[in-house]
Amino acid sequence: MQSHIDAFKHLIDSENVSEYLHKMSQDTAWAETSEIYAAATMVQRPIFILTQITNAKTSILVKFKHL
């Protein structure tokens, strides 16, 4: 993402993109939507995430298409 900030900055919910990218480069950071879209774009393939709905006994499959 750092090499292509202009392509992904609209996905980042922070005014300071450099600070956000530094925070996300830490080993303890979890991927957010913007990183998953960036990864899908990098490999030019969709990425599927299975996630549980909060306070529900069901899960959903989310598809992230490359940009």
C-alpha positions as CSV (number, residue, x, y, z in Angstrom):
1,M,0.0,0.0,0.0
2,Q,2.8,2.4,0.8
3,S,4.1,2.1,-2.8
4,H,0.6,2.9,-4.2
5,I,-0.8,5.3,-1.6
6,D,-3.0,7.2,-4.2
7,A,-4.7,4.0,-5.2
8,F,-5.7,3.0,-1.7
9,K,-5.9,6.2,0.4
10,H,-9.7,6.4,-0.1
11,L,-10.1,3.1,1.8
12,I,-8.2,4.4,4.8
13,D,-10.4,6.0,7.6
14,S,-7.6,8.2,8.8
15,E,-6.5,11.7,7.8
16,N,-2.8,10.9,8.3
17,V,-2.1,8.1,5.8
18,S,1.6,7.8,6.7
19,E,0.7,7.3,10.4
20,Y,-1.9,4.7,9.6
21,L,0.5,2.7,7.4
22,H,3.1,2.8,10.2
23,K,0.6,1.5,12.7
24,M,-0.5,-1.2,10.4
25,S,3.1,-2.3,9.7
26,Q,3.5,-3.4,13.4
27,D,3.5,-7.2,14.0
28,T,0.5,-6.9,16.4
29,A,-1.8,-5.2,13.8
30,W,-4.7,-7.0,12.3
31,A,-5.6,-6.5,8.6
32,E,-8.5,-4.1,8.0
33,T,-10.6,-3.7,4.9
34,S,-8.1,-1.6,3.1
35,E,-5.3,-4.1,3.5
36,I,-7.5,-7.0,2.2
37,Y,-8.4,-5.0,-0.9
38,A,-4.8,-4.1,-1.4
39,A,-3.8,-7.8,-1.2
40,A,-6.6,-8.8,-3.6
41,T,-5.4,-6.2,-6.0
42,M,-1.8,-7.2,-5.7
43,V,-2.6,-10.8,-6.6
44,Q,-5.4,-9.9,-8.9
45,R,-7.7,-12.5,-7.3
46,P,-10.7,-12.2,-5.0
47,I,-10.1,-12.9,-1.3
48,F,-12.9,-14.6,0.8
49,I,-13.2,-14.0,4.5
50,L,-15.5,-16.1,6.7
51,T,-16.6,-14.1,9.7
52,Q,-19.1,-14.5,12.5
53,I,-21.8,-11.9,13.0
54,T,-21.6,-10.3,16.4
55,N,-24.1,-11.7,18.9
56,A,-25.4,-14.2,16.3
57,K,-24.9,-17.9,15.8
58,T,-24.3,-17.5,12.1
59,S,-21.4,-16.7,9.9
60,I,-21.1,-14.9,6.5
61,L,-18.7,-15.2,3.7
62,V,-17.4,-11.8,2.5
63,K,-15.8,-11.5,-0.9
64,F,-13.2,-8.8,-1.6
65,K,-12.7,-8.2,-5.3
66,H,-9.5,-6.6,-6.6
67,L,-9.7,-2.9,-7.5
